Amino acid sequence: MANPEKFASRDDDPQDLIAVVGAGALGRWLAARLQACGQAVRLVTRPGSMTRTLKCHVTGAGTTLDQEVESMPAENCEPGKIQWLLYCTKAGDLKEAARETASLLSPGGWSAVLSNGLGHADTLAEMGINRCLAATVTYGLCPVEGGAVEQRGAGGQVTVGPIATGFDFEKAFEASRWLVGRFRSAGLKSEAVEDGAELVWRKATLNAGLNPVAALIRRENGEVPGHPLFPLAIEASREVIQVAREVGVDLSKDDPEQLLRDLCRDTSTNRCSTLQDLEARRPTEMEWICGAVVRIAESAGIEVPANRLLAKMVQEAESSCVAV
């Protein structure tokens, strides 16, 4: 295995810049954490946005950070000069974001998708981005007044692993380890795993159970296990495990109820992203969470009534509150 130090960041080399795509709560939080530890970071924002210095204020979990991060739209970035693209967009925005940013990667550059949902590696591959890692975030993040981001709950982790094919696995795992090293330097709990597909499906297990139920009952995560709809969340998670098996990902050793309870405990005061979207009158990511589970299940001839019901209920809630 090659030396992971070859990925090391140097301030005088623009190819070692980490570009965080998306300036929502996750993107601002991650950019602030990385820059505070000395990593060169840039936020890549929507087309037509201004090139400017964006204030990224992070609070919570005993941490307060104030960072001024360089931000600019992709069209103002020099092509072929970025070693890392970290996609922190909403799932529905990923395809367009990948289209806009694919040319920015250096020939040996890597991407990592931190967005919720399934099928993102395929989306990036459609845009010609094949050197792709999966990354999941279980920290509870919530935007607060003034554009700041509050980290809620003491628990959380960023996990990274190879997901796409067509490149050397050892190099992909090295890249995963290097990125984990950056996250750890930023004070985040982080781990590299060998199977990014398993990582993505395990996160989908949690998202399919927690997000729609927390959003529908309009409660913080910590209140979900005590609610009468919690058994429906558990059943949705169990269905995801069943569908994952059909596509070659074995999560049979996982206990979905315990995983959900642990996540709700560790992020007890957080309002999940789906609930945040409904409250802000924005489209949710259910099409890429429960909706994706339903589509994959249908192609495999599997019934997933809990995911189908939750997807429909969130869709109806979304239709009634999203501004036209």
C-alpha positions as CSV (number, residue, x, y, z in Angstrom):
1,M,0.0,0.0,0.0
2,A,1.3,3.4,-0.9
3,N,2.2,6.0,1.7
4,P,-0.8,8.0,2.7
5,E,1.4,11.0,3.3
6,K,1.4,11.7,-0.4
7,F,-2.0,13.1,0.1
8,A,-0.8,15.5,2.8
9,S,-2.0,19.1,2.6
10,R,0.4,21.9,1.8
11,D,-0.6,25.5,1.8
12,D,1.5,26.3,-1.3
13,D,-0.1,23.7,-3.5
14,P,-3.6,24.5,-4.7
15,Q,-4.2,20.8,-5.6
16,D,-4.3,20.0,-1.9
17,L,-7.2,22.4,-1.3
18,I,-10.4,20.8,0.0
19,A,-13.4,22.2,-1.7
20,V,-16.7,21.8,0.2
21,V,-19.6,21.9,-2.2
22,G,-22.7,23.4,-0.6
23,A,-23.0,26.1,1.9
24,G,-25.8,24.8,4.0
25,A,-25.5,23.8,7.6
26,L,-23.4,20.7,6.9
27,G,-21.1,22.5,4.5
28,R,-20.5,25.5,6.7
29,W,-20.0,23.3,9.8
30,L,-17.4,21.1,8.0
31,A,-15.6,24.0,6.4
32,A,-15.3,25.8,9.7
33,R,-14.0,22.7,11.5
34,L,-11.4,21.9,8.8
35,Q,-10.1,25.4,8.4
36,A,-9.8,25.9,12.2
37,C,-7.3,23.0,12.2
38,G,-5.2,24.6,9.5
39,Q,-6.6,22.9,6.4
40,A,-6.9,25.0,3.3
41,V,-10.7,25.0,2.5
42,R,-13.0,26.7,0.0
43,L,-16.7,26.7,-0.1
44,V,-18.2,26.2,-3.6
45,T,-21.6,27.8,-3.9
46,R,-24.4,28.0,-6.4
47,P,-24.0,29.5,-9.9
48,G,-24.4,33.2,-9.9
49,S,-23.5,33.6,-6.2
50,M,-20.9,36.1,-5.2
51,T,-17.2,35.4,-4.6
52,R,-16.7,36.5,-1.0
53,T,-15.6,35.5,2.4
54,L,-18.4,33.7,4.2
55,K,-18.6,33.8,8.0
56,C,-19.0,30.3,9.4
57,H,-20.0,30.3,13.0
58,V,-20.3,26.9,14.8
59,T,-21.5,26.4,18.4
60,G,-22.5,23.5,20.6
61,A,-20.9,20.4,22.2
62,G,-18.4,22.6,24.0
63,T,-17.1,24.2,20.8
64,T,-17.3,27.7,19.5
65,L,-15.7,28.5,16.1
66,D,-15.7,31.7,14.0
67,Q,-14.1,31.1,10.7
68,E,-14.1,33.3,7.5
69,V,-14.0,30.8,4.6
70,E,-13.4,31.8,1.0
71,S,-16.5,31.0,-1.0
72,M,-17.2,31.3,-4.8
73,P,-19.3,29.7,-7.5
74,A,-17.8,26.9,-9.5
75,E,-17.5,29.1,-12.6
76,N,-15.0,31.3,-10.7
77,C,-12.8,28.4,-9.7
78,E,-9.8,27.3,-11.8
79,P,-10.5,23.9,-13.5
80,G,-8.3,20.9,-12.6
81,K,-6.7,22.3,-9.5
82,I,-8.6,20.8,-6.6
83,Q,-7.6,17.5,-5.0
84,W,-10.8,17.0,-2.9
85,L,-14.4,17.8,-3.6
86,L,-16.7,17.1,-0.6
87,Y,-20.3,17.2,-1.6
88,C,-22.5,18.5,1.2
89,T,-25.5,19.4,-0.9
90,K,-29.1,18.3,-0.5
91,A,-29.7,15.0,-2.3
92,G,-31.9,16.7,-4.9
93,D,-29.1,19.2,-5.7
94,L,-26.3,16.7,-6.1
95,K,-26.6,15.9,-9.8
96,E,-26.5,19.6,-10.8
97,A,-23.7,20.3,-8.3
98,A,-21.6,17.5,-9.8
99,R,-22.2,18.8,-13.3
100,E,-21.0,22.2,-12.2
101,T,-17.9,21.0,-10.3
102,A,-16.6,17.9,-12.1
103,S,-14.1,20.0,-14.1
104,L,-12.5,21.4,-10.9
105,L,-10.9,18.1,-9.8
106,S,-7.2,17.5,-10.5
107,P,-6.5,14.3,-12.6
108,G,-5.7,12.4,-9.4
109,G,-8.4,14.1,-7.3
110,W,-11.1,12.5,-5.2
111,S,-14.7,13.2,-4.3
112,A,-16.7,12.2,-1.3
113,V,-20.5,12.4,-0.9
114,L,-21.8,13.4,2.5
115,S,-25.4,13.9,1.4
116,N,-28.2,11.7,2.8
117,G,-29.7,9.1,0.5
118,L,-28.9,6.3,-1.9
119,G,-27.5,6.1,-5.4
120,H,-25.1,9.1,-5.2
121,A,-22.1,7.3,-6.6
122,D,-24.1,6.5,-9.7
123,T,-25.1,10.1,-10.0
124,L,-21.5,11.3,-9.8
125,A,-20.4,8.6,-12.3
126,E,-23.0,10.0,-14.8
127,M,-21.1,13.3,-14.5
128,G,-17.7,11.6,-15.1
129,I,-16.6,11.6,-11.4
130,N,-15.5,8.0,-10.7
131,R,-12.9,8.4,-8.0
132,C,-15.6,8.6,-5.3
133,L,-15.7,7.8,-1.6
134,A,-18.8,7.5,0.5
135,A,-19.0,9.5,3.8
136,T,-21.7,9.5,6.4
137,V,-22.2,12.1,9.1
138,T,-24.2,11.3,12.3
139,Y,-23.5,14.5,14.1
140,G,-26.7,16.5,14.9
141,L,-26.5,19.8,13.1
142,C,-29.1,22.5,13.1
143,P,-29.0,26.0,11.5
144,V,-29.7,28.8,14.0
145,E,-30.3,32.5,13.8
146,G,-27.8,34.5,11.7
147,G,-26.6,31.7,9.6
148,A,-24.8,29.9,12.4
149,V,-24.7,26.2,12.9
150,E,-25.3,24.5,16.2
151,Q,-23.9,21.0,16.9
152,R,-26.5,19.3,19.1
153,G,-25.7,16.3,21.2
154,A,-22.3,15.0,22.3
155,G,-22.3,12.0,20.0
156,G,-21.6,11.7,16.3
157,Q,-19.1,10.4,13.8
158,V,-17.9,10.9,10.2
159,T,-17.2,7.5,8.5
160,V,-15.5,7.2,5.1
161,G,-15.0,4.4,2.7
162,P,-14.6,3.5,-1.0
163,I,-17.8,3.0,-3.0
164,A,-17.2,3.3,-6.7
165,T,-15.4,0.8,-8.9
166,G,-13.0,1.4,-11.7
167,F,-10.0,2.4,-9.6
168,D,-7.4,0.8,-7.4
169,F,-9.1,-0.2,-4.1
170,E,-5.9,0.3,-2.0
171,K,-5.5,3.8,-3.3
172,A,-9.1,4.5,-2.5
173,F,-8.7,3.2,1.0
174,E,-5.6,5.3,1.5
175,A,-7.5,8.3,0.3
176,S,-10.3,7.4,2.8
177,R,-7.7,7.1,5.6
178,W,-6.1,10.5,4.7
179,L,-9.5,12.2,4.8
180,V,-10.3,10.6,8.1
181,G,-7.0,12.0,9.4
182,R,-8.1,15.5,8.4
183,F,-11.5,15.0,10.2
184,R,-9.7,13.8,13.3
185,S,-7.4,16.8,13.2
186,A,-10.5,18.9,13.1
187,G,-11.6,17.3,16.4
188,L,-14.2,15.0,14.8
189,K,-14.6,11.4,15.7
190,S,-13.9,9.6,12.4
191,E,-13.2,6.2,11.0
192,A,-12.2,4.7,7.6
193,V,-14.0,1.5,6.5
194,E,-13.3,-0.8,3.6
195,D,-16.9,-1.1,2.3
196,G,-18.5,2.2,1.4
197,A,-21.6,0.6,0.1
198,E,-22.3,-1.0,3.5
199,L,-21.7,2.4,5.1
200,V,-24.3,4.1,2.8
201,W,-26.9,1.4,3.4
202,R,-26.4,1.5,7.1
203,K,-26.9,5.3,7.1
204,A,-30.0,4.7,5.0
205,T,-31.3,2.3,7.6
206,L,-31.2,5.1,10.2
207,N,-32.5,7.8,7.9
208,A,-35.5,5.8,6.7
209,G,-36.5,5.1,10.2
210,L,-35.8,8.3,12.1
211,N,-36.2,11.2,9.6
212,P,-39.8,10.7,8.3
213,V,-41.1,9.9,11.8
214,A,-39.4,12.8,13.5
215,A,-40.6,15.1,10.8
216,L,-44.2,13.9,10.9
217,I,-44.5,14.2,14.6
218,R,-42.4,17.5,14.6
219,R,-40.3,16.4,17.5
220,E,-36.6,16.4,18.4
221,N,-34.7,13.1,17.9
222,G,-34.6,12.2,21.6
223,E,-38.4,12.2,21.8
224,V,-38.9,9.7,18.9
225,P,-38.3,6.4,20.8
226,G,-41.2,7.2,23.3
227,H,-43.7,8.1,20.6
228,P,-46.4,5.6,19.3
229,L,-44.9,5.9,15.8
230,F,-41.5,4.5,16.9
231,P,-42.4,0.9,15.9
232,L,-43.1,2.2,12.4
233,A,-39.6,3.7,12.3
234,I,-38.1,0.4,13.4
235,E,-40.1,-1.5,10.7
236,A,-38.9,0.9,8.0
237,S,-35.3,0.3,9.1
238,R,-35.8,-3.4,9.0
239,E,-37.1,-3.2,5.5
240,V,-34.0,-1.3,4.4
241,I,-31.8,-4.1,5.8
242,Q,-33.9,-6.6,3.7
243,V,-33.5,-4.5,0.5
244,A,-29.8,-4.1,1.1
245,R,-29.4,-7.8,1.2
246,E,-30.9,-8.1,-2.3
247,V,-28.3,-5.7,-3.7
248,G,-25.4,-7.6,-2.0
249,V,-25.0,-5.7,1.2
250,D,-25.4,-7.8,4.3
251,L,-26.5,-5.9,7.4
252,S,-28.2,-8.9,9.0
253,K,-26.1,-8.5,12.2
254,D,-27.4,-5.0,12.8
255,D,-30.2,-4.4,15.4
256,P,-32.2,-1.5,13.8
257,E,-34.1,-0.8,17.0
258,Q,-30.9,-0.4,19.0
259,L,-29.2,1.6,16.3
260,L,-32.1,4.0,16.2
261,R,-32.3,4.3,20.0
262,D,-28.5,5.0,20.1
263,L,-28.8,7.7,17.4
264,C,-31.7,9.4,19.1
265,R,-29.8,9.4,22.4
266,D,-26.6,10.8,20.9
267,T,-28.5,13.5,19.0
268,S,-31.3,14.0,21.4
269,T,-31.8,17.7,21.0
270,N,-31.4,17.8,17.3
271,R,-34.2,18.3,14.8
272,C,-33.5,16.0,11.9
273,S,-32.9,17.4,8.4
274,T,-36.3,16.3,7.1
275,L,-38.0,18.2,9.9
276,Q,-35.8,21.2,9.3
277,D,-36.8,21.2,5.7
278,L,-40.6,21.0,6.5
279,E,-40.3,23.8,9.0
280,A,-38.4,25.9,6.5
281,R,-41.0,25.1,3.8
282,R,-38.3,23.4,1.6
283,P,-38.5,20.2,-0.4
284,T,-37.3,17.2,1.7
285,E,-34.9,14.4,0.7
286,M,-37.5,11.6,1.1
287,E,-37.3,10.8,-2.6
288,W,-33.7,9.7,-2.1
289,I,-34.3,8.0,1.3
290,C,-37.6,6.1,1.7
291,G,-38.5,6.8,-2.0
292,A,-35.2,5.2,-3.1
293,V,-35.8,2.2,-0.9
294,V,-39.3,1.7,-2.5
295,R,-37.9,2.0,-6.0
296,I,-35.1,-0.5,-5.4
297,A,-37.4,-2.9,-3.6
298,E,-39.9,-2.8,-6.5
299,S,-37.1,-3.8,-8.9
300,A,-36.2,-6.7,-6.7
301,G,-39.9,-7.8,-6.1
302,I,-39.9,-6.9,-2.4
303,E,-42.7,-5.3,-0.5
304,V,-41.7,-2.4,1.8
305,P,-45.0,-1.1,3.2
306,A,-43.5,1.0,6.0
307,N,-41.1,2.9,3.7
308,R,-43.9,3.3,1.1
309,L,-46.3,4.7,3.8
310,L,-43.7,7.1,5.3
311,A,-42.6,8.4,1.9
312,K,-46.3,9.1,1.0
313,M,-47.0,10.8,4.4
314,V,-43.9,13.0,4.2
315,Q,-44.8,13.9,0.5
316,E,-48.2,14.9,1.6
317,A,-46.8,17.0,4.5
318,E,-44.3,18.6,2.1
319,S,-47.0,19.4,-0.5
320,S,-49.1,21.2,2.2
321,C,-46.3,23.4,3.5
322,V,-43.6,23.9,0.8
323,A,-43.9,27.4,-0.7
324,V,-44.7,27.5,-4.4
